Amino acid sequence: MSSAPIRAIIFDIGRVLVRVDIQRAQAGLAQGLSLTPEELWSAIEKDPRWPDWQEGRISPHDWHLHLCQRLGISLNFEQFTAVWNSALDPQPIHPLRLFEELSKRYRLVLLSNTDPIHVAYLESTYDFYQYFPKRQRIYSCSVGASKPDPLIYREAVRVSKVRAGEAVYIDDIAANVEAARQLGLYGIHYQSPQQLLQAFAGLGINVEHFCTT
């Protein structure tokens, strides 16, 4: 059990709430190029403007134009958007009733390193968003900082309206969990739905009766 009651639960999105298959996007973006899908994606992630894209300093249309000019991608903006979002599985990982029940007792917050194209898709696709009030959705592209920068965690704690020691953060990347712990939050390194329920139980968050997909 935690020493202080948990009052807020802060979730990462990718690979915690939504399955991610980068290979689908890689294949679509690399069509007609000499680069392999893997080489193309590596070039995108190493692009000097990648941090700007993740932290909201370049618009979606300018990002699309930048990649087309730099890497030779020939997709128009609508095609590019569809391919970019194809990395996100439309079927969520957890059942909707999990968030419905959690929202009755806890403040629910989203905290994700993501971009404006994905944000638009996420917010229009997944039903669980109804349990995360608009102001409690913290994105790197909105805040101007990416995990593990302390700024983005502090913003999540601020909107949750609890102390850090009353919040738990869940992420599939261990370094991001550790960064949250350094700021006083409880941390769960996500591995599977069942493991998450067990970790919740250890913090006094009783959701054992939920079935998971």
RAMOPE-V517461 format. One record per residue. RES is the residue in one letter. SS is DSSP state (hx for helix, st for strand, lp for the rest). PSI is psi as a letter, one per 30 degrees, with the letter a starting at -180 (none if undefined). D_LAST is the distance of its C-alpha to the last C-alpha in Angstrom with 2 decimals. Layout:
[[RES & SS & PSI & D_LAST] [RES & SS & PSI & D_LAST]]
This chain:
[[M & lp & k & 26.08] [S & lp & l & 27.15] [S & lp & f & 30.83] [A & lp & k & 30.21] [P & lp & k & 27.61] [I & lp & k & 24.80] [R & lp & f & 25.29] [A & st & k & 23.35] [I & st & k & 20.05] [I & st & j & 20.36] [F & st & k & 17.47] [D & lp & l & 18.00] [I & lp & d & 16.20] [G & st & k & 16.19] [R & lp & g & 13.74] [V & lp & e & 12.63] [L & lp & f & 11.33] [V & st & k & 11.97] [R & st & k & 12.04] [V & st & k & 15.76] [D & lp & i & 17.72] [I & hx & f & 21.34] [Q & hx & e & 22.72] [R & hx & e & 22.13] [A & hx & e & 24.27] [Q & hx & e & 26.70] [A & hx & e & 27.49] [G & hx & e & 28.13] [L & hx & f & 30.30] [A & lp & f & 32.32] [Q & lp & k & 33.42] [G & lp & g & 37.19] [L & lp & l & 37.62] [S & lp & f & 39.28] [L & lp & k & 36.66] [T & lp & l & 33.67] [P & hx & e & 30.25] [E & hx & e & 29.92] [E & hx & e & 33.45] [L & hx & e & 32.89] [W & hx & e & 29.84] [S & hx & e & 31.79] [A & hx & e & 34.67] [I & hx & e & 32.57] [E & hx & f & 31.15] [K & lp & g & 34.71] [D & lp & k & 36.32] [P & lp & f & 38.56] [R & lp & g & 37.07] [W & hx & e & 33.42] [P & hx & e & 33.70] [D & hx & e & 35.31] [W & hx & e & 32.46] [Q & hx & f & 29.82] [E & lp & g & 32.06] [G & lp & g & 33.21] [R & lp & g & 36.74] [I & lp & k & 36.56] [S & lp & l & 35.51] [P & hx & e & 33.07] [H & hx & e & 36.08] [D & hx & e & 38.05] [W & hx & e & 35.22] [H & hx & e & 34.95] [L & hx & e & 38.75] [H & hx & e & 38.95] [L & hx & e & 36.62] [C & hx & e & 38.38] [Q & hx & e & 41.73] [R & hx & e & 40.84] [L & hx & f & 38.72] [G & lp & g & 39.86] [I & lp & k & 36.64] [S & lp & g & 37.84] [L & lp & k & 34.98] [N & lp & l & 35.95] [F & hx & e & 34.10] [E & hx & e & 31.86] [Q & hx & e & 30.95] [F & hx & e & 30.45] [T & hx & e & 28.09] [A & hx & e & 25.93] [V & hx & e & 25.87] [W & hx & e & 25.27] [N & hx & f & 22.15] [S & lp & f & 20.86] [A & lp & f & 19.57] [L & st & k & 16.75] [D & st & k & 13.71] [P & st & f & 13.60] [Q & st & j & 9.85] [P & st & l & 8.65] [I & lp & e & 6.33] [H & lp & l & 5.81] [P & lp & k & 6.42] [L & hx & e & 10.15] [R & hx & f & 11.40] [L & hx & e & 10.87] [F & hx & e & 13.48] [E & hx & e & 15.46] [E & hx & e & 16.13] [L & hx & e & 16.76] [S & hx & f & 19.13] [K & hx & f & 21.24] [R & hx & f & 22.26] [Y & lp & l & 21.94] [R & st & k & 23.03] [L & st & k & 20.20] [V & st & k & 21.39] [L & st & k & 20.27] [L & st & j & 22.24] [S & st & k & 22.08] [N & lp & j & 24.54] [T & lp & l & 24.44] [D & lp & l & 26.87] [P & hx & e & 27.93] [I & hx & e & 26.62] [H & hx & e & 23.04] [V & hx & e & 23.47] [A & hx & e & 24.59] [Y & hx & e & 21.70] [L & hx & e & 19.05] [E & hx & f & 20.78] [S & hx & f & 21.13] [T & hx & e & 17.69] [Y & lp & k & 14.93] [D & hx & f & 14.90] [F & hx & f & 14.05] [Y & hx & f & 17.58] [Q & hx & f & 19.17] [Y & hx & g & 18.54] [F & lp & j & 20.30] [P & lp & k & 23.99] [K & hx & e & 25.77] [R & hx & f & 27.93] [Q & hx & g & 25.01] [R & st & j & 23.71] [I & st & j & 25.54] [Y & st & k & 25.79] [S & hx & e & 28.16] [C & hx & f & 29.76] [S & hx & e & 30.66] [V & hx & f & 31.81] [G & lp & g & 33.71] [A & lp & k & 32.33] [S & lp & k & 29.48] [K & lp & k & 27.72] [P & lp & g & 29.15] [D & lp & k & 32.08] [P & hx & f & 32.53] [L & hx & e & 33.30] [I & hx & e & 29.77] [Y & hx & e & 28.48] [R & hx & e & 31.44] [E & hx & e & 30.68] [A & hx & e & 27.15] [V & hx & e & 28.79] [R & hx & e & 31.50] [V & hx & f & 29.36] [S & hx & f & 27.36] [K & lp & h & 30.78] [V & lp & l & 30.28] [R & lp & l & 31.84] [A & hx & e & 30.13] [G & hx & f & 30.01] [E & hx & g & 27.98] [A & st & k & 25.13] [V & st & k & 22.33] [Y & st & k & 21.23] [I & st & k & 18.04] [D & st & l & 18.43] [D & lp & f & 17.54] [I & lp & j & 21.33] [A & hx & e & 23.32] [A & hx & e & 26.48] [N & hx & e & 24.98] [V & hx & e & 23.78] [E & hx & e & 27.28] [A & hx & e & 28.93] [A & hx & e & 27.22] [R & hx & e & 28.37] [Q & hx & f & 31.85] [L & lp & g & 31.99] [G & lp & f & 31.14] [L & lp & l & 27.46] [Y & st & l & 25.05] [G & st & k & 22.75] [I & st & k & 19.39] [H & st & j & 18.97] [Y & lp & k & 15.26] [Q & lp & e & 14.02] [S & lp & l & 10.40] [P & hx & e & 7.91] [Q & hx & e & 9.70] [Q & hx & e & 12.95] [L & hx & e & 12.65] [L & hx & e & 12.47] [Q & hx & e & 15.39] [A & hx & e & 17.25] [F & hx & e & 16.94] [A & hx & e & 18.41] [G & hx & f & 21.20] [L & lp & g & 22.12] [G & lp & g & 22.26] [I & lp & j & 19.15] [N & lp & j & 17.89] [V & lp & g & 14.21] [E & lp & f & 13.76] [H & lp & f & 13.24] [F & lp & k & 9.90] [C & lp & l & 6.86] [T & lp & l & 3.76] [T & lp & none & 0.00]]
